[in-house]
Amino acid sequence: MSDNFIANDQINEYTINITKDTYYFISWNDRYSGNGLTTSDIYVSAVYEGGSGSDAPFTRVDSAWSDPRHFVSNRNGVWVDDSFTASTQINYYSFNVISGSTYYVWWNDRYSGNGTKTTDVYVTAQYSTGSSSEAPFTRVDSAWGEPRSFTATSTGTVTLSVSGGIGSYAVAYRTTSLRP
């Protein structure tokens, strides 16, 4: 899909149909990140239709040419097997939370897991409001034997951002403390 801007404050909107428990990769080509054939620098947000924006998988991201934005939603109790193809890649996973409820997060990586994964990862959990002071946890290296848990301080969406080296890993969350 190709499009143009004719005004500085123009917003172009595109709609895609999504299915629960499906991976989505979104990338774009702009002036500073891409193949050099475009003249605009853009910011992209992914927002669920009818949502308040607080449940957005990502907001105002300025680059995703070589590192597509990745999100999957609502996978309570299901391991998501994933991998990195570049050491600068960050993958995102979002799930809805209810204020006062406790959530448990695990990941399986090279050094902490069942021995089937090939890279070490760091995980950050962030409320969709983006306030780092409210982040349930930031850049944690291990959560296999003991999950990272948090009690939601508001109803909305939490996004896990996972970073690491090239290789495979898995991540899961659950509303009970029994690892999936």
Residue pairs with C-beta under 8 A, 6 or more apart in sequence:
1 14
3 12
5 12
5 40
15 49
16 24
18 24
18 73
20 73
20 74
21 72
21 73
21 74
21 75
21 78
22 72
23 70
23 71
23 72
24 46
24 57
24 70
24 71
24 72
25 68
25 69
25 70
26 44
26 46
26 64
26 68
26 69
26 70
27 64
27 65
27 67
27 68
27 69
28 34
28 42
28 44
28 64
28 65
29 35
29 37
29 38
29 65
30 38
30 40
30 41
30 42
30 62
30 63
30 65
31 38
31 39
31 40
31 41
32 41
32 62
32 63
33 62
33 63
33 64
33 65
33 66
34 65
35 65
41 62
42 62
43 60
43 61
43 62
44 58
44 60
44 61
44 62
44 64
44 69
45 53
45 56
45 58
45 59
45 60
45 61
46 56
46 57
46 58
46 59
46 69
46 71
47 53
47 55
47 56
47 59
48 55
48 56
48 57
53 59
53 128
54 128
54 129
54 156
54 157
55 94
55 96
55 128
55 156
55 157
56 128
56 157
57 69
57 71
57 73
57 92
57 94
57 159
58 69
58 71
58 92
58 159
59 130
61 69
66 86
66 88
67 86
67 88
67 89
67 90
69 92
70 82
70 91
70 92
71 92
71 93
71 94
71 159
72 80
72 93
72 94
73 93
73 94
73 95
73 96
74 95
74 96
75 93
75 95
75 172
75 173
76 95
76 173
76 174
76 175
77 172
77 173
77 174
77 175
77 180
78 172
78 180
79 108
79 170
79 171
79 172
79 180
80 93
80 170
80 171
80 172
81 168
81 169
81 170
82 91
82 162
82 168
82 169
82 170
82 171
83 118
83 119
83 166
83 167
83 168
83 169
84 91
84 119
84 164
84 165
84 166
84 167
84 169
85 166
86 166
87 164
87 165
87 166
89 163
90 161
90 162
90 163
91 161
91 162
92 159
92 160
92 161
92 162
93 159
93 160
93 162
93 171
93 173
94 128
94 157
94 158
94 159
94 160
95 103
95 157
95 158
95 173
96 156
96 157
97 103
97 152
97 154
97 155
97 156
97 157
97 158
98 152
98 155
99 152
99 153
99 154
99 155
100 151
100 152
101 151
101 152
101 175
102 149
102 150
102 151
102 152
102 175
103 136
103 149
103 150
103 151
103 152
103 158
103 173
103 174
103 175
104 147
104 148
104 149
104 173
104 174
104 175
104 176
104 177
104 179
105 123
105 125
105 143
105 147
105 148
105 149
105 160
105 171
105 172
105 173
106 143
106 144
106 147
106 148
106 171
106 172
106 173
106 174
106 179
106 180
107 113
107 121
107 123
107 142
107 143
107 144
107 162
107 169
107 170
107 171
107 172
108 114
108 116
108 117
108 144
108 169
108 170
108 171
109 117
109 119
109 120
109 121
109 142
109 144
109 164
109 169
110 117
110 118
110 119
110 120
110 167
110 169
111 120
111 142
112 141
112 142
112 143
112 144
112 145
113 144
113 169
113 170
114 144
116 168
117 167
117 168
117 169
117 170
118 167
118 168
118 169
119 164
119 165
119 166
119 167
119 168
119 169
120 141
120 164
120 165
121 141
121 162
121 163
121 164
121 169
121 171
122 139
122 140
122 141
122 162
122 163
122 164
123 137
123 139
123 140
123 143
123 148
123 160
123 161
123 162
123 171
124 135
124 137
124 138
124 139
124 140
124 160
124 161
125 135
125 136
125 137
125 138
125 148
125 150
125 158
125 159
125 160
126 132
126 135
126 136
126 158
126 159
126 160
126 161
127 134
127 135
127 136
127 153
127 154
127 156
127 157
127 158
128 156
128 157
128 158
128 159
129 154
129 156
132 138
134 153
136 148
136 150
136 158
137 148
137 150
140 148
147 174
147 177
147 179
149 177
152 158
160 171
160 173
162 169
162 171
172 179
172 180
174 180
